[in-house]
Amino acid sequence: MGRLLITIGVILVLIGIALTYAPWLVNWFGKLPGDIRIERPGGSFYLPITSMILVSIILSVVLSLLMRR
């Protein structure tokens, strides 16, 4: 359990560094085909369906690989 928490922490730090110093690496996220965006004068609505499916697949693969050991 300790190694998993350390690994997750390191991954979060790396993501934070990437977002801070190289935001162009992740500016595609949230703009994928299938993400629903409705903008009207009264307000806006955003539902990132495709982006969340991609995150779910990546997390499933990573956690599957980490839990095998």
VMD Tcl script that draws the C-alpha trace (Angstrom):
set ca {
  {0.00 0.00 0.00}
  {2.86 2.36 0.78}
  {4.50 1.90 -2.60}
  {1.19 2.56 -4.34}
  {0.73 5.84 -2.46}
  {4.29 6.92 -3.24}
  {3.81 6.06 -6.92}
  {0.54 8.00 -7.09}
  {2.22 10.96 -5.37}
  {5.12 10.98 -7.84}
  {2.70 10.79 -10.77}
  {0.69 13.71 -9.40}
  {3.85 15.79 -8.94}
  {4.91 15.07 -12.53}
  {1.46 16.04 -13.81}
  {1.62 19.24 -11.79}
  {5.04 20.12 -13.21}
  {3.79 19.44 -16.74}
  {0.74 21.65 -16.22}
  {2.83 24.45 -14.77}
  {5.78 24.54 -17.16}
  {4.43 22.92 -20.35}
  {0.66 23.50 -20.59}
  {0.70 22.95 -24.36}
  {1.30 19.23 -23.71}
  {-2.20 18.79 -22.31}
  {-4.27 21.52 -23.98}
  {-5.90 18.87 -26.22}
  {-7.56 17.33 -23.16}
  {-11.22 18.29 -23.00}
  {-11.42 19.10 -26.70}
  {-11.75 15.55 -28.02}
  {-14.52 14.48 -30.38}
  {-17.42 13.32 -28.23}
  {-16.99 15.95 -25.52}
  {-20.28 17.83 -25.30}
  {-20.12 21.61 -25.06}
  {-23.24 23.79 -25.19}
  {-22.79 27.55 -24.95}
  {-25.75 29.91 -24.86}
  {-26.19 33.51 -23.76}
  {-27.78 32.34 -20.48}
  {-24.94 29.99 -19.55}
  {-22.86 27.08 -20.68}
  {-22.76 23.32 -20.18}
  {-19.77 21.02 -20.62}
  {-19.74 17.21 -20.40}
  {-16.32 15.63 -21.20}
  {-17.52 12.12 -22.04}
  {-14.65 11.07 -24.33}
  {-11.98 12.62 -22.11}
  {-13.25 10.78 -19.03}
  {-13.43 7.46 -20.92}
  {-9.79 7.98 -21.92}
  {-8.81 8.74 -18.30}
  {-10.69 5.65 -17.11}
  {-8.91 3.39 -19.61}
  {-5.47 4.77 -18.73}
  {-6.08 4.46 -14.98}
  {-7.41 0.92 -15.38}
  {-4.32 -0.17 -17.30}
  {-1.90 1.52 -14.88}
  {-3.59 0.14 -11.77}
  {-3.83 -3.31 -13.33}
  {-0.10 -3.27 -13.98}
  {0.68 -2.04 -10.45}
  {-1.57 -4.58 -8.70}
  {-0.08 -7.61 -10.49}
  {3.13 -7.47 -8.49}
}
mol new
graphics top color blue
foreach p $ca { graphics top sphere $p radius 0.5 }
foreach p [lrange $ca 0 end-1] q [lrange $ca 1 end] { graphics top cylinder $p $q radius 0.2 }
display resetview
